[in-house]
Amino acid sequence: MRIATNSIHQLAASDIQNAQLELFEAQRQTGSEKKANDLKGYARDAKAIVFARGFVAQAEAYAASSAEVANRLGTQDIALEQIHDSSQSTRLALTEALALDSGRDLVQRIDAEF
């Protein structure tokens, strides 16, 4: 039992020491506002930085593409609204012509809509 208890205490002491080292490093980075003092400190994260730049470029391309799609959809929306309005006016003209049993002005009204 003592051997297991001793190893548990050693493991706990080791974990505490590692936590203190991580805390010290975090405080140093916060105080200096730098991740590392030299380029060696950045070497570990260089791959992540390169990949991050690639992701940023890809995100910017997606944003530009979505802006173009939004412009096209806006244009299509305006065109479809105009078609809808013209269709509604044509339907109204046809309904009135049928109700009055007179299609005298019907062609002019339809031509005016389109």
Stockholm file with secondary structure:
# STOCKHOLM 1.0

chainA/1-114         MRIATNSIHQLAASDIQNAQLELFEAQRQTGSEKKANDLKGYARDAKAIVFARGFVAQAEAYAASSAEVANRLGTQDIALEQIHDSSQSTRLALTEALALDSGRDLVQRIDAEF
#=GR chainA/1-114 SS CHHHHHHHHHHHHHHHHHHHHHHHHHHHHHHHTCSCSSTHHHHTTHHHHHHHHHHHHHHHHHHHHHHHHHHHHHHHHHHHHHHHHHHHHHHHHHHHHHHHTCCTTHHHHHHHHC
#=GC SS_cons         CHHHHHHHHHHHHHHHHHHHHHHHHHHHHHHHTCSCSSTHHHHTTHHHHHHHHHHHHHHHHHHHHHHHHHHHHHHHHHHHHHHHHHHHHHHHHHHHHHHHTCCTTHHHHHHHHC
//
